[in-house]
Amino acid sequence: MEFKDHDLPETKDWPGVLYEQTPLRSPDGAVVAGLHAVRITLDNPRQYNSYTTAMVKGVIAGMRRASNDRACVAVVFTGAGDRAFCTGGNTAEYATYYAGRPEEYRQYMRLFNDMVTAILHCDKPVICRVNGMRIGGGQEIGMACDFSIAQDLAVFGQAGPRHGSAPDGGSTDFLPLYVGIEAAMESCTTCEPWSAHKAHRLGLLTRVVPALKLDGAWIPNPLVVTDRWLDGYGRIVHGERRAGHELAAGKETLRRATVDLSELDREVDAMVWALANLMPGCLSKTIESLRKHKLTPWDRNREGNRAWLALNMMTEAKAGFRAFHEGGKERREADFLLLRRRLAEGEPWGDPLIDEVLAAARAAGKEAR
């Protein structure tokens, strides 16, 4: 076999990661001479900006390069296109290379942990420009950023136990800080996605902005409730997904509208401008002090989590990532109940068991079509 290279060579060009300087502009659009922001873009839109091993290296290098850029005011971390910020690790690479190879995955997880740490240690404020889905590892590197500004079609969530892993690349450390332990527990275990409006309501986001235009006017995400706060029982429904005829009407509105991320860029530029108009040293110290709340659990847990995640590549992760990669749209999950039953009967982990639960899941997916 041909091994992947987990070293960091000296280069400024990384496949799948764009590094750009963008002018610092005042609110009236005037360019400020001698200062700029740095935009680091995950450029793999065909696979929802999922990061490959090479892209992980590119993000680490980009954060370090921006840290040493004396004229850089802030880093804007985003994804290409309007569908996804990032959906986490590249499942094709996971399923075809890392599944079943725990020592290779340990080396990969060294790079992943260094990517999260590079964001948390960046000497500039880091703004996550959430241009679309922020799922799995994408959610984790997004939460490592200092600010998150999202377009309101974006969704947020974990991959976690649904796809054969634990969200131990940052979510189990960071999410409770943002939304509290109860909401974090539900999100990290069930992996049900949140709308941008719900994520903002729970405290995960700095701002949320509209991204849809219909007949020349901005409209909120028509698939989620944004026109009322409570249902008939007094429960909060703002940001929850619509159902029934409301959802059908929302899908029709979505079909007729067009996506426009200019409001997202305007809000991100306004944040960069606000940060530029502060004392630089005091701003850095304030951010570093607040980052300690993330760094304390991250530094305590990341090495133990790395070891467990590597060993998990022999069993549940191998099944989960293969299911996602090989299952197609109809069924991207293993047959959980069959797996539990076979383990309860004493079946040992191995390829025969994985093939059995994946085959059963695929058959169920075909029947559901």
C-alpha positions in Angstrom: 0.0 0.0 0.0 1.0 3.6 -0.4 1.1 5.4 2.9 -0.3 9.0 3.4 2.3 11.6 4.4 1.4 13.2 7.7 4.4 15.6 7.8 4.1 19.3 7.2 6.3 20.4 4.3 7.2 24.0 3.7 4.8 25.3 1.2 2.3 28.1 0.8 -0.1 26.3 -1.6 -2.2 23.5 -0.2 -4.7 21.6 -2.3 -8.2 22.3 -1.3 -7.5 25.3 0.9 -7.4 28.9 -0.4 -5.5 31.6 1.4 -6.3 35.2 0.4 -5.8 38.7 1.7 -8.9 40.9 1.5 -8.9 44.7 1.9 -10.1 46.2 5.1 -13.0 48.4 4.2 -14.9 51.1 6.2 -18.7 50.9 6.4 -18.9 53.3 3.4 -16.7 50.9 1.4 -13.5 52.9 1.4 -10.3 50.7 1.5 -8.0 51.3 4.4 -4.4 51.3 3.2 -1.9 49.0 4.8 -4.3 46.6 6.6 -6.3 43.6 5.5 -8.2 40.5 6.6 -7.1 37.0 5.7 -9.7 34.6 4.3 -9.0 30.9 4.6 -11.4 28.9 2.5 -12.1 25.1 2.5 -12.3 24.6 -1.3 -13.9 21.2 -1.8 -17.6 22.2 -2.6 -18.3 19.0 -4.5 -17.9 17.1 -1.2 -19.5 19.8 0.9 -16.1 21.1 1.8 -15.2 18.0 3.8 -11.5 18.2 4.7 -9.0 15.7 3.4 -5.6 15.1 5.1 -4.0 17.6 2.8 -6.6 20.2 3.6 -6.1 19.8 7.4 -2.5 20.6 6.8 -3.5 23.6 4.8 -5.7 25.0 7.6 -2.9 24.6 10.2 -0.4 26.3 7.9 -2.9 29.1 7.1 -3.7 29.9 10.7 0.1 30.1 11.5 0.8 32.2 8.5 -2.1 34.7 9.4 -0.7 34.8 13.0 2.6 36.1 11.7 1.0 38.6 9.2 1.5 41.9 11.0 -1.0 43.8 8.8 -3.8 41.2 9.3 -6.7 42.4 11.4 -8.7 39.2 11.6 -9.1 35.8 10.0 -12.3 34.8 8.1 -12.6 31.0 8.0 -15.2 29.8 5.5 -16.1 27.3 2.8 -16.5 27.6 -0.9 -20.0 28.0 -2.5 -23.3 28.4 -0.7 -24.1 24.9 0.4 -21.7 24.0 3.1 -19.1 25.5 5.4 -17.8 22.1 6.2 -19.3 18.6 6.8 -16.2 17.3 8.7 -13.7 14.7 7.6 -13.8 13.3 4.1 -15.8 10.1 4.5 -14.4 8.7 1.2 -10.9 9.0 2.7 -12.1 7.6 6.0 -13.8 4.6 4.5 -11.2 3.7 2.0 -7.9 4.5 3.8 -8.3 5.0 7.6 -11.0 2.4 8.3 -9.3 -0.6 9.9 -6.0 1.2 10.3 -5.9 2.7 13.8 -2.2 3.7 13.8 -2.7 5.6 10.5 -5.7 7.3 12.0 -3.7 8.2 15.1 -1.3 10.1 12.9 -4.2 11.8 11.1 -5.8 12.7 14.5 -2.5 14.4 15.5 -3.0 16.7 12.5 -6.8 17.2 13.2 -6.0 18.1 16.9 -3.3 20.5 15.6 -5.9 22.1 13.3 -8.3 22.8 16.2 -5.4 24.0 18.3 -4.1 26.2 15.5 -7.5 28.0 15.4 -7.5 28.3 19.2 -3.9 29.6 19.2 -4.2 31.9 16.2 -2.8 35.4 17.1 -5.7 37.1 15.2 -9.4 36.9 16.0 -11.0 34.2 13.9 -14.5 34.6 12.5 -16.3 31.6 11.1 -18.3 32.7 8.1 -20.9 30.0 8.0 -22.0 29.9 4.4 -23.9 26.6 4.7 -24.0 23.3 6.6 -21.7 23.0 9.6 -21.7 19.3 10.5 -19.5 16.9 12.4 -15.9 18.0 12.3 -17.0 21.1 10.5 -19.1 22.0 13.6 -16.0 21.4 15.8 -13.6 23.6 13.9 -16.3 26.2 13.6 -16.8 26.2 17.4 -13.1 26.6 17.9 -13.4 30.0 16.1 -14.0 33.2 18.2 -17.1 34.3 16.3 -19.7 32.6 14.1 -21.8 34.5 11.6 -24.2 32.3 9.6 -26.6 32.6 6.7 -29.9 31.3 7.8 -30.2 28.3 5.5 -27.2 26.8 7.3 -27.7 23.7 9.6 -25.6 22.7 12.5 -25.0 19.2 14.0 -22.9 16.3 14.8 -22.1 13.0 13.0 -21.2 11.2 16.1 -22.8 7.9 17.2 -25.1 7.9 14.1 -22.0 7.4 11.9 -19.8 5.3 14.1 -17.9 7.9 16.1 -18.0 10.1 19.2 -17.9 13.9 18.6 -14.7 14.1 20.6 -12.8 16.4 18.2 -14.1 19.4 20.1 -17.9 19.1 20.3 -18.0 17.3 23.7 -15.7 20.0 25.0 -17.1 23.1 23.4 -20.8 22.6 22.8 -21.8 22.6 26.5 -20.0 26.0 26.9 -22.2 27.5 24.2 -25.6 25.9 24.8 -25.6 24.2 28.2 -25.2 20.5 29.1 -28.8 19.5 28.4 -29.0 20.8 24.8 -25.4 19.6 24.1 -26.2 16.1 25.4 -29.1 15.8 23.0 -27.2 17.2 20.0 -24.1 15.1 20.5 -26.0 11.8 21.0 -29.0 12.0 18.7 -27.1 14.0 16.0 -30.4 15.8 15.0 -29.5 19.0 13.1 -30.4 22.5 14.3 -31.4 25.3 12.0 -29.4 28.5 12.1 -32.2 30.3 13.9 -32.3 27.6 16.6 -28.5 27.6 16.9 -28.6 31.4 17.4 -31.4 31.2 19.9 -29.5 28.6 22.0 -26.3 30.8 21.9 -24.1 29.0 19.4 -23.9 31.9 16.9 -22.9 35.5 17.1 -25.3 36.6 14.3 -27.6 35.1 11.8 -28.5 36.8 8.5 -31.0 36.2 5.7 -29.7 34.4 2.5 -32.8 34.2 0.4 -34.3 36.8 -1.9 -37.8 36.6 -3.4 -39.1 39.3 -5.7 -36.2 41.5 -4.7 -36.9 41.3 -0.9 -35.0 39.4 1.8 -37.0 36.5 3.4 -36.2 34.2 6.3 -35.6 30.5 5.8 -39.1 29.3 4.9 -38.4 25.8 6.1 -38.2 26.8 9.8 -40.5 28.7 12.1 -39.5 32.3 12.4 -42.9 34.1 12.7 -43.8 33.0 16.2 -42.0 32.0 19.4 -44.5 29.6 21.2 -46.9 26.8 20.2 -50.3 26.4 21.8 -48.8 24.8 24.9 -46.3 27.6 25.5 -43.3 25.6 24.2 -40.6 27.5 22.2 -40.9 26.7 18.5 -38.9 29.5 17.0 -36.2 28.0 14.8 -37.8 24.5 14.7 -38.4 22.9 11.3 -41.9 23.4 10.0 -44.2 20.4 9.4 -47.1 19.4 7.2 -48.6 22.0 4.9 -46.3 24.7 6.3 -43.3 22.7 5.3 -44.7 22.0 1.8 -45.4 25.7 1.3 -41.9 26.5 2.6 -40.3 24.2 0.1 -42.2 25.8 -2.7 -41.0 29.3 -1.5 -37.5 28.0 -1.4 -37.8 26.7 -5.0 -38.8 30.2 -6.2 -36.2 32.2 -4.2 -32.6 32.7 -5.0 -29.6 32.4 -2.6 -27.6 35.6 -2.1 -24.8 35.7 0.5 -24.1 39.5 0.2 -25.8 40.0 3.6 -23.4 37.4 5.1 -20.4 39.2 3.7 -21.7 42.6 4.8 -22.1 41.3 8.4 -18.7 39.6 8.4 -17.0 42.8 7.0 -18.8 44.8 9.8 -17.3 42.5 12.4 -13.8 42.8 10.9 -14.3 46.6 10.9 -15.4 46.6 14.6 -12.4 44.5 15.6 -10.0 46.8 13.6 -11.2 49.7 15.7 -10.0 48.4 19.0 -6.7 48.4 20.8 -4.9 45.5 19.2 -3.0 44.2 22.2 -6.0 44.5 24.6 -8.1 42.8 22.0 -5.7 39.9 21.7 -5.4 39.5 25.5 -9.2 39.5 25.9 -9.7 36.9 23.2 -6.9 34.7 24.7 -8.4 35.0 28.1 -11.9 33.9 26.8 -10.4 31.1 24.8 -9.1 29.5 28.0 -12.7 28.3 28.6 -12.3 26.2 25.5 -8.7 25.3 25.9 -9.0 24.0 29.4 -11.2 21.0 28.4 -9.6 20.7 25.0 -6.0 20.4 26.4 -7.2 18.0 29.1 -9.1 15.6 26.8 -7.7 15.7 23.3 -4.9 13.1 23.7 -7.1 10.5 25.4 -9.8 11.1 22.8 -7.3 10.7 20.0 -6.3 7.3 21.3 -9.9 6.1 21.6 -10.9 7.5 18.2 -8.0 5.6 16.6 -8.9 2.3 18.2 -12.5 2.9 17.2 -11.5 2.7 13.6 -11.3 -1.1 14.1 -15.0 -1.5 14.9 -17.8 1.0 15.0 -16.1 3.8 12.9 -15.2 1.2 10.3 -18.8 0.2 10.0 -20.1 3.7 10.2 -17.9 5.3 7.6 -18.3 2.4 5.2 -22.1 2.7 5.6 -22.0 6.4 4.8 -19.6 6.1 1.9 -21.1 2.9 0.3 -24.8 3.3 1.2 -25.9 6.0 -1.2 -28.6 8.5 -0.4 -31.2 5.8 0.5 -29.3 4.5 3.5 -26.1 6.0 4.9 -26.3 4.2 8.3 -25.7 0.7 9.6 -28.5 -1.5 10.8 -28.2 -0.5 14.5 -30.7 -3.0 15.9 -29.2 -5.9 14.0 -25.7 -4.9 15.2 -26.8 -4.7 18.8 -28.6 -8.0 18.6 -25.6 -9.8 17.0 -23.2 -8.3 19.7 -25.6 -9.4 22.4 -25.5 -13.0 20.9 -21.7 -12.9 21.3 -20.6 -12.2 17.7 -17.1 -10.8 17.7 -16.2 -7.6 15.8 -14.7 -8.2 12.3 -15.4 -7.8 8.6 -18.1 -10.6 8.6 -20.2 -8.7 11.2 -19.7 -5.3 9.5 -20.6 -6.8 6.1 -23.7 -8.3 7.6 -25.1 -5.1 9.2 -24.2 -3.0 6.1 -26.0 -5.5 3.8 -29.1 -5.5 5.9 -29.1 -1.7 6.0 -28.8 -1.5 2.2 -31.6 -3.9 1.7 -33.8 -1.9 4.0 -32.9 1.2 2.0 -33.9 -0.4 -1.3 -37.2 -1.5 0.2 -38.0 2.0 1.4 -37.6 3.5 -2.1 
